[in-house]
Amino acid sequence: MKRYKCKACGYIYDPEVGEPRTNTPPGTPFEDLPNNWHCPKCGAGINRFVPIN
């Protein structure tokens, strides 16, 4: 699964880890996040994320 980086603050969403601050369980692909999901670090919307290797 691909990781995604927030263009606003540099936070990296790792699907293998998930994100406890937004109640996102481990194993949740970025593509499956709800449209209202936001960066837990800066609050940027999901559209501010880009895939990284």
mmCIF file of the N, C-alpha and C atoms, coordinates in Angstrom:
data_MODEL
# 
_entry.id   MODEL 
# 
loop_
_atom_site.group_PDB 
_atom_site.id 
_atom_site.type_symbol 
_atom_site.label_atom_id 
_atom_site.label_alt_id 
_atom_site.label_comp_id 
_atom_site.label_asym_id 
_atom_site.label_entity_id 
_atom_site.label_seq_id 
_atom_site.pdbx_PDB_ins_code 
_atom_site.Cartn_x 
_atom_site.Cartn_y 
_atom_site.Cartn_z 
_atom_site.occupancy 
_atom_site.B_iso_or_equiv 
_atom_site.pdbx_formal_charge 
_atom_site.auth_seq_id 
_atom_site.auth_comp_id 
_atom_site.auth_asym_id 
_atom_site.auth_atom_id 
_atom_site.pdbx_PDB_model_num 
ATOM 1   N N  . MET A 1 1  ? 0.845   -1.186 0.000  1.00 0.00 ? 1  MET A N  1 
ATOM 2   C CA . MET A 1 1  ? 0.000   0.000  0.000  1.00 0.00 ? 1  MET A CA 1 
ATOM 3   C C  . MET A 1 1  ? 0.889   1.247  0.000  1.00 0.00 ? 1  MET A C  1 
ATOM 4   N N  . LYS A 1 2  ? 0.467   2.229  -0.770 1.00 0.00 ? 2  LYS A N  1 
ATOM 5   C CA . LYS A 1 2  ? 1.230   3.478  -0.890 1.00 0.00 ? 2  LYS A CA 1 
ATOM 6   C C  . LYS A 1 2  ? 1.040   4.382  0.310  1.00 0.00 ? 2  LYS A C  1 
ATOM 7   N N  . ARG A 1 3  ? 2.092   5.119  0.627  1.00 0.00 ? 3  ARG A N  1 
ATOM 8   C CA . ARG A 1 3  ? 2.024   6.144  1.653  1.00 0.00 ? 3  ARG A CA 1 
ATOM 9   C C  . ARG A 1 3  ? 1.728   7.478  0.960  1.00 0.00 ? 3  ARG A C  1 
ATOM 10  N N  . TYR A 1 4  ? 1.129   8.396  1.702  1.00 0.00 ? 4  TYR A N  1 
ATOM 11  C CA . TYR A 1 4  ? 0.771   9.708  1.166  1.00 0.00 ? 4  TYR A CA 1 
ATOM 12  C C  . TYR A 1 4  ? 1.309   10.793 2.082  1.00 0.00 ? 4  TYR A C  1 
ATOM 13  N N  . LYS A 1 5  ? 1.762   11.885 1.474  1.00 0.00 ? 5  LYS A N  1 
ATOM 14  C CA . LYS A 1 5  ? 2.350   13.001 2.221  1.00 0.00 ? 5  LYS A CA 1 
ATOM 15  C C  . LYS A 1 5  ? 1.478   14.243 2.096  1.00 0.00 ? 5  LYS A C  1 
ATOM 16  N N  . CYS A 1 6  ? 1.271   14.928 3.218  1.00 0.00 ? 6  CYS A N  1 
ATOM 17  C CA . CYS A 1 6  ? 0.530   16.183 3.228  1.00 0.00 ? 6  CYS A CA 1 
ATOM 18  C C  . CYS A 1 6  ? 1.420   17.280 2.652  1.00 0.00 ? 6  CYS A C  1 
ATOM 19  N N  . LYS A 1 7  ? 0.936   17.953 1.620  1.00 0.00 ? 7  LYS A N  1 
ATOM 20  C CA . LYS A 1 7  ? 1.714   19.035 1.003  1.00 0.00 ? 7  LYS A CA 1 
ATOM 21  C C  . LYS A 1 7  ? 1.802   20.257 1.909  1.00 0.00 ? 7  LYS A C  1 
ATOM 22  N N  . ALA A 1 8  ? 0.900   20.386 2.850  1.00 0.00 ? 8  ALA A N  1 
ATOM 23  C CA . ALA A 1 8  ? 0.894   21.561 3.720  1.00 0.00 ? 8  ALA A CA 1 
ATOM 24  C C  . ALA A 1 8  ? 1.928   21.462 4.843  1.00 0.00 ? 8  ALA A C  1 
ATOM 25  N N  . CYS A 1 9  ? 2.064   20.277 5.461  1.00 0.00 ? 9  CYS A N  1 
ATOM 26  C CA . CYS A 1 9  ? 2.934   20.187 6.640  1.00 0.00 ? 9  CYS A CA 1 
ATOM 27  C C  . CYS A 1 9  ? 3.960   19.063 6.598  1.00 0.00 ? 9  CYS A C  1 
ATOM 28  N N  . GLY A 1 10 ? 3.832   18.147 5.646  1.00 0.00 ? 10 GLY A N  1 
ATOM 29  C CA . GLY A 1 10 ? 4.797   17.061 5.536  1.00 0.00 ? 10 GLY A CA 1 
ATOM 30  C C  . GLY A 1 10 ? 4.418   15.782 6.274  1.00 0.00 ? 10 GLY A C  1 
ATOM 31  N N  . TYR A 1 11 ? 3.269   15.780 6.957  1.00 0.00 ? 11 TYR A N  1 
ATOM 32  C CA . TYR A 1 11 ? 2.808   14.555 7.628  1.00 0.00 ? 11 TYR A CA 1 
ATOM 33  C C  . TYR A 1 11 ? 2.679   13.437 6.612  1.00 0.00 ? 11 TYR A C  1 
ATOM 34  N N  . ILE A 1 12 ? 3.065   12.230 7.005  1.00 0.00 ? 12 ILE A N  1 
ATOM 35  C CA . ILE A 1 12 ? 2.964   11.072 6.105  1.00 0.00 ? 12 ILE A CA 1 
ATOM 36  C C  . ILE A 1 12 ? 1.940   10.095 6.658  1.00 0.00 ? 12 ILE A C  1 
ATOM 37  N N  . TYR A 1 13 ? 0.942   9.790  5.826  1.00 0.00 ? 13 TYR A N  1 
ATOM 38  C CA . TYR A 1 13 ? -0.043  8.772  6.183  1.00 0.00 ? 13 TYR A CA 1 
ATOM 39  C C  . TYR A 1 13 ? 0.477   7.429  5.698  1.00 0.00 ? 13 TYR A C  1 
ATOM 40  N N  . ASP A 1 14 ? 0.683   6.518  6.637  1.00 0.00 ? 14 ASP A N  1 
ATOM 41  C CA . ASP A 1 14 ? 1.141   5.169  6.322  1.00 0.00 ? 14 ASP A CA 1 
ATOM 42  C C  . ASP A 1 14 ? -0.029  4.222  6.568  1.00 0.00 ? 14 ASP A C  1 
ATOM 43  N N  . PRO A 1 15 ? -0.581  3.627  5.511  1.00 0.00 ? 15 PRO A N  1 
ATOM 44  C CA . PRO A 1 15 ? -1.754  2.771  5.685  1.00 0.00 ? 15 PRO A CA 1 
ATOM 45  C C  . PRO A 1 15 ? -1.499  1.545  6.560  1.00 0.00 ? 15 PRO A C  1 
ATOM 46  N N  . GLU A 1 16 ? -0.269  1.099  6.634  1.00 0.00 ? 16 GLU A N  1 
ATOM 47  C CA . GLU A 1 16 ? 0.024   -0.057 7.473  1.00 0.00 ? 16 GLU A CA 1 
ATOM 48  C C  . GLU A 1 16 ? -0.079  0.283  8.956  1.00 0.00 ? 16 GLU A C  1 
ATOM 49  N N  . VAL A 1 17 ? 0.089   1.563  9.284  1.00 0.00 ? 17 VAL A N  1 
ATOM 50  C CA . VAL A 1 17 ? 0.006   2.024  10.671 1.00 0.00 ? 17 VAL A CA 1 
ATOM 51  C C  . VAL A 1 17 ? -1.389  2.549  10.993 1.00 0.00 ? 17 VAL A C  1 
ATOM 52  N N  . GLY A 1 18 ? -2.041  3.169  9.995  1.00 0.00 ? 18 GLY A N  1 
ATOM 53  C CA . GLY A 1 18 ? -3.320  3.827  10.240 1.00 0.00 ? 18 GLY A CA 1 
ATOM 54  C C  . GLY A 1 18 ? -3.072  5.151  10.954 1.00 0.00 ? 18 GLY A C  1 
ATOM 55  N N  . GLU A 1 19 ? -4.095  5.688  11.597 1.00 0.00 ? 19 GLU A N  1 
ATOM 56  C CA . GLU A 1 19 ? -3.940  6.956  12.327 1.00 0.00 ? 19 GLU A CA 1 
ATOM 57  C C  . GLU A 1 19 ? -4.892  6.975  13.512 1.00 0.00 ? 19 GLU A C  1 
ATOM 58  N N  . PRO A 1 20 ? -4.368  6.696  14.709 1.00 0.00 ? 20 PRO A N  1 
ATOM 59  C CA . PRO A 1 20 ? -5.234  6.652  15.886 1.00 0.00 ? 20 PRO A CA 1 
ATOM 60  C C  . PRO A 1 20 ? -5.929  7.972  16.196 1.00 0.00 ? 20 PRO A C  1 
ATOM 61  N N  . ARG A 1 21 ? -5.308  9.100  15.857 1.00 0.00 ? 21 ARG A N  1 
ATOM 62  C CA . ARG A 1 21 ? -5.921  10.402 16.170 1.00 0.00 ? 21 ARG A CA 1 
ATOM 63  C C  . ARG A 1 21 ? -7.196  10.644 15.378 1.00 0.00 ? 21 ARG A C  1 
ATOM 64  N N  . THR A 1 22 ? -7.352  9.948  14.247 1.00 0.00 ? 22 THR A N  1 
ATOM 65  C CA . THR A 1 22 ? -8.584  10.092 13.456 1.00 0.00 ? 22 THR A CA 1 
ATOM 66  C C  . THR A 1 22 ? -9.378  8.783  13.435 1.00 0.00 ? 22 THR A C  1 
ATOM 67  N N  . ASN A 1 23 ? -9.048  7.879  14.368 1.00 0.00 ? 23 ASN A N  1 
ATOM 68  C CA . ASN A 1 23 ? -9.720  6.571  14.466 1.00 0.00 ? 23 ASN A CA 1 
ATOM 69  C C  . ASN A 1 23 ? -9.637  5.770  13.171 1.00 0.00 ? 23 ASN A C  1 
ATOM 70  N N  . THR A 1 24 ? -8.516  5.869  12.477 1.00 0.00 ? 24 THR A N  1 
ATOM 71  C CA . THR A 1 24 ? -8.297  5.129  11.243 1.00 0.00 ? 24 THR A CA 1 
ATOM 72  C C  . THR A 1 24 ? -7.469  3.886  11.582 1.00 0.00 ? 24 THR A C  1 
ATOM 73  N N  . PRO A 1 25 ? -8.067  2.698  11.437 1.00 0.00 ? 25 PRO A N  1 
ATOM 74  C CA . PRO A 1 25 ? -7.360  1.483  11.828 1.00 0.00 ? 25 PRO A CA 1 
ATOM 75  C C  . PRO A 1 25 ? -6.213  1.119  10.879 1.00 0.00 ? 25 PRO A C  1 
ATOM 76  N N  . PRO A 1 26 ? -5.210  0.402  11.396 1.00 0.00 ? 26 PRO A N  1 
ATOM 77  C CA . PRO A 1 26 ? -4.127  -0.082 10.536 1.00 0.00 ? 26 PRO A CA 1 
ATOM 78  C C  . PRO A 1 26 ? -4.696  -0.910 9.386  1.00 0.00 ? 26 PRO A C  1 
ATOM 79  N N  . GLY A 1 27 ? -4.057  -0.813 8.232  1.00 0.00 ? 27 GLY A N  1 
ATOM 80  C CA . GLY A 1 27 ? -4.500  -1.556 7.059  1.00 0.00 ? 27 GLY A CA 1 
ATOM 81  C C  . GLY A 1 27 ? -5.503  -0.812 6.194  1.00 0.00 ? 27 GLY A C  1 
ATOM 82  N N  . THR A 1 28 ? -5.803  0.450  6.533  1.00 0.00 ? 28 THR A N  1 
ATOM 83  C CA . THR A 1 28 ? -6.761  1.238  5.757  1.00 0.00 ? 28 THR A CA 1 
ATOM 84  C C  . THR A 1 28 ? -6.032  1.962  4.623  1.00 0.00 ? 28 THR A C  1 
ATOM 85  N N  . PRO A 1 29 ? -6.273  1.565  3.360  1.00 0.00 ? 29 PRO A N  1 
ATOM 86  C CA . PRO A 1 29 ? -5.636  2.268  2.242  1.00 0.00 ? 29 PRO A CA 1 
ATOM 87  C C  . PRO A 1 29 ? -6.100  3.719  2.173  1.00 0.00 ? 29 PRO A C  1 
ATOM 88  N N  . PHE A 1 30 ? -5.228  4.583  1.708  1.00 0.00 ? 30 PHE A N  1 
ATOM 89  C CA . PHE A 1 30 ? -5.563  5.999  1.589  1.00 0.00 ? 30 PHE A CA 1 
ATOM 90  C C  . PHE A 1 30 ? -6.824  6.190  0.750  1.00 0.00 ? 30 PHE A C  1 
ATOM 91  N N  . GLU A 1 31 ? -6.948  5.398  -0.292 1.00 0.00 ? 31 GLU A N  1 
ATOM 92  C CA . GLU A 1 31 ? -8.101  5.510  -1.199 1.00 0.00 ? 31 GLU A CA 1 
ATOM 93  C C  . GLU A 1 31 ? -9.419  5.203  -0.497 1.00 0.00 ? 31 GLU A C  1 
ATOM 94  N N  . ASP A 1 32 ? -9.368  4.498  0.621  1.00 0.00 ? 32 ASP A N  1 
ATOM 95  C CA . ASP A 1 32 ? -10.583 4.141  1.350  1.00 0.00 ? 32 ASP A CA 1 
ATOM 96  C C  . ASP A 1 32 ? -10.942 5.128  2.463  1.00 0.00 ? 32 ASP A C  1 
ATOM 97  N N  . LEU A 1 33 ? -10.111 6.153  2.647  1.00 0.00 ? 33 LEU A N  1 
ATOM 98  C CA . LEU A 1 33 ? -10.425 7.153  3.672  1.00 0.00 ? 33 LEU A CA 1 
ATOM 99  C C  . LEU A 1 33 ? -11.647 7.964  3.240  1.00 0.00 ? 33 LEU A C  1 
ATOM 100 N N  . PRO A 1 34 ? -12.488 8.372  4.184  1.00 0.00 ? 34 PRO A N  1 
ATOM 101 C CA . PRO A 1 34 ? -13.659 9.176  3.817  1.00 0.00 ? 34 PRO A CA 1 
ATOM 102 C C  . PRO A 1 34 ? -13.238 10.553 3.290  1.00 0.00 ? 34 PRO A C  1 
ATOM 103 N N  . ASN A 1 35 ? -14.080 11.158 2.476  1.00 0.00 ? 35 ASN A N  1 
ATOM 104 C CA . ASN A 1 35 ? -13.770 12.462 1.876  1.00 0.00 ? 35 ASN A CA 1 
ATOM 105 C C  . ASN A 1 35 ? -13.561 13.564 2.917  1.00 0.00 ? 35 ASN A C  1 
ATOM 106 N N  . ASN A 1 36 ? -14.134 13.391 4.101  1.00 0.00 ? 36 ASN A N  1 
ATOM 107 C CA . ASN A 1 36 ? -13.981 14.424 5.134  1.00 0.00 ? 36 ASN A CA 1 
ATOM 108 C C  . ASN A 1 36 ? -12.784 14.154 6.048  1.00 0.00 ? 36 ASN A C  1 
ATOM 109 N N  . TRP A 1 37 ? -11.979 13.127 5.737  1.00 0.00 ? 37 TRP A N  1 
ATOM 110 C CA . TRP A 1 37 ? -10.766 12.854 6.518  1.00 0.00 ? 37 TRP A CA 1 
ATOM 111 C C  . TRP A 1 37 ? -9.824  14.034 6.363  1.00 0.00 ? 37 TRP A C  1 
ATOM 112 N N  . HIS A 1 38 ? -9.056  14.327 7.397  1.00 0.00 ? 38 HIS A N  1 
ATOM 113 C CA . HIS A 1 38 ? -8.139  15.468 7.355  1.00 0.00 ? 38 HIS A CA 1 
ATOM 114 C C  . HIS A 1 38 ? -6.811  15.095 7.995  1.00 0.00 ? 38 HIS A C  1 
ATOM 115 N N  . CYS A 1 39 ? -5.806  15.867 7.698  1.00 0.00 ? 39 CYS A N  1 
ATOM 116 C CA . CYS A 1 39 ? -4.481  15.659 8.265  1.00 0.00 ? 39 CYS A CA 1 
ATOM 117 C C  . CYS A 1 39 ? -4.559  15.848 9.778  1.00 0.00 ? 39 CYS A C  1 
ATOM 118 N N  . PRO A 1 40 ? -4.108  14.859 10.545 1.00 0.00 ? 40 PRO A N  1 
ATOM 119 C CA . PRO A 1 40 ? -4.181  14.995 11.996 1.00 0.00 ? 40 PRO A CA 1 
ATOM 120 C C  . PRO A 1 40 ? -3.184  16.007 12.550 1.00 0.00 ? 40 PRO A C  1 
ATOM 121 N N  . LYS A 1 41 ? -2.205  16.389 11.760 1.00 0.00 ? 41 LYS A N  1 
ATOM 122 C CA . LYS A 1 41 ? -1.193  17.335 12.223 1.00 0.00 ? 41 LYS A CA 1 
ATOM 123 C C  . LYS A 1 41 ? -1.591  18.790 11.963 1.00 0.00 ? 41 LYS A C  1 
ATOM 124 N N  . CYS A 1 42 ? -2.095  19.082 10.744 1.00 0.00 ? 42 CYS A N  1 
ATOM 125 C CA . CYS A 1 42 ? -2.388  20.483 10.407 1.00 0.00 ? 42 CYS A CA 1 
ATOM 126 C C  . CYS A 1 42 ? -3.843  20.744 10.011 1.00 0.00 ? 42 CYS A C  1 
ATOM 127 N N  . GLY A 1 43 ? -4.628  19.678 9.826  1.00 0.00 ? 43 GLY A N  1 
ATOM 128 C CA . GLY A 1 43 ? -6.036  19.847 9.486  1.00 0.00 ? 43 GLY A CA 1 
ATOM 129 C C  . GLY A 1 43 ? -6.321  19.997 8.002  1.00 0.00 ? 43 GLY A C  1 
ATOM 130 N N  . ALA A 1 44 ? -5.293  19.852 7.152  1.00 0.00 ? 44 ALA A N  1 
ATOM 131 C CA . ALA A 1 44 ? -5.497  19.977 5.700  1.00 0.00 ? 44 ALA A CA 1 
ATOM 132 C C  . ALA A 1 44 ? -6.408  18.857 5.202  1.00 0.00 ? 44 ALA A C  1 
ATOM 133 N N  . GLY A 1 45 ? -7.169  19.166 4.153  1.00 0.00 ? 45 GLY A N  1 
ATOM 134 C CA . GLY A 1 45 ? -8.076  18.192 3.570  1.00 0.00 ? 45 GLY A CA 1 
ATOM 135 C C  . GLY A 1 45 ? -7.346  17.098 2.813  1.00 0.00 ? 45 GLY A C  1 
ATOM 136 N N  . ILE A 1 46 ? -8.072  16.051 2.544  1.00 0.00 ? 46 ILE A N  1 
ATOM 137 C CA . ILE A 1 46 ? -7.526  14.880 1.859  1.00 0.00 ? 46 ILE A CA 1 
ATOM 138 C C  . ILE A 1 46 ? -6.947  15.231 0.471  1.00 0.00 ? 46 ILE A C  1 
ATOM 139 N N  . ASN A 1 47 ? -7.464  16.285 -0.127 1.00 0.00 ? 47 ASN A N  1 
ATOM 140 C CA . ASN A 1 47 ? -6.985  16.707 -1.458 1.00 0.00 ? 47 ASN A CA 1 
ATOM 141 C C  . ASN A 1 47 ? -5.599  17.324 -1.410 1.00 0.00 ? 47 ASN A C  1 
ATOM 142 N N  . ARG A 1 48 ? -5.057  17.587 -0.230 1.00 0.00 ? 48 ARG A N  1 
ATOM 143 C CA . ARG A 1 48 ? -3.722  18.168 -0.088 1.00 0.00 ? 48 ARG A CA 1 
ATOM 144 C C  . ARG A 1 48 ? -2.628  17.110 0.031  1.00 0.00 ? 48 ARG A C  1 
ATOM 145 N N  . PHE A 1 49 ? -2.978  15.831 -0.132 1.00 0.00 ? 49 PHE A N  1 
ATOM 146 C CA . PHE A 1 49 ? -2.031  14.734 -0.020 1.00 0.00 ? 49 PHE A CA 1 
ATOM 147 C C  . PHE A 1 49 ? -1.597  14.245 -1.394 1.00 0.00 ? 49 PHE A C  1 
ATOM 148 N N  . VAL A 1 50 ? -0.324  13.851 -1.466 1.00 0.00 ? 50 VAL A N  1 
ATOM 149 C CA . VAL A 1 50 ? 0.237   13.302 -2.708 1.00 0.00 ? 50 VAL A CA 1 
ATOM 150 C C  . VAL A 1 50 ? 0.894   11.960 -2.392 1.00 0.00 ? 50 VAL A C  1 
ATOM 151 N N  . PRO A 1 51 ? 0.840   11.002 -3.336 1.00 0.00 ? 51 PRO A N  1 
ATOM 152 C CA . PRO A 1 51 ? 1.482   9.708  -3.094 1.00 0.00 ? 51 PRO A CA 1 
ATOM 153 C C  . PRO A 1 51 ? 3.004   9.840  -3.087 1.00 0.00 ? 51 PRO A C  1 
ATOM 154 N N  . ILE A 1 52 ? 3.641   9.032  -2.243 1.00 0.00 ? 52 ILE A N  1 
ATOM 155 C CA . ILE A 1 52 ? 5.102   8.984  -2.207 1.00 0.00 ? 52 ILE A CA 1 
ATOM 156 C C  . ILE A 1 52 ? 5.543   7.533  -2.285 1.00 0.00 ? 52 ILE A C  1 
ATOM 157 N N  . ASN A 1 53 ? 6.793   7.328  -2.616 1.00 0.00 ? 53 ASN A N  1 
ATOM 158 C CA . ASN A 1 53 ? 7.338   5.953  -2.693 1.00 0.00 ? 53 ASN A CA 1 
ATOM 159 C C  . ASN A 1 53 ? 7.905   5.516  -1.374 1.00 0.00 ? 53 ASN A C  1 
# 
